[in-house]
């Protein structure tokens, strides 16, 4: 079995996600975006191919998802990646995208004023 062979020749880093093929993973990117999708493929450079992907945006302890479809992430842009259990999410934390984006803008304005800008 490929999984057993891989553990015998374990490779650290993103390649450890090989056991998560066809499962949902969450990827935090270096530019602070969060991507969630089904892991389709990963290569030795840490490049990740996701399907049924959404970009999750957060504001005021709530989130919304922007559909992105098939998504290729270059390994150099990955900050953290791991398998995620979407069935344990709290549906009360989901809000319409326009509302979350408006809250994000308000949070940015508050932060800008706090910094004196």
GICOR-V890880 format. One record per backbone hydrogen bond with DSSP energy under -1.0 kcal/mol. CO is the residue of the C=O (numbers start at 1). NH is the residue of the N-H. Records with the same first field share a line. If there is no record, write none. Layout:
# GICOR-V890880
CO->NH  NH
This chain:
# GICOR-V890880
1->5
2->6
3->7
4->8
5->9
13->16
14->17
15->18
17->20
18->21
20->23
23->39
24->84
25->37
26->82
27->35
28->79  80
29->32
33->29
34->56
35->27
36->54
37->25
38->51
39->22
41->49
43->46
47->43
48->73
49->40  41
50->71
51->38
53->68  69
54->36
55->66
57->64
59->62
62->59
63->95
64->57
66->55
69->53
71->50
73->48
74->77
75->78
77->30
80->28
82->26
85->88
86->89
90->93
91->94
93->63
96->100
97->101
98->102
99->103
100->104
101->105
102->106
103->107
104->108
105->109
106->110
107->111
108->112
109->113
110->114
111->115
112->117
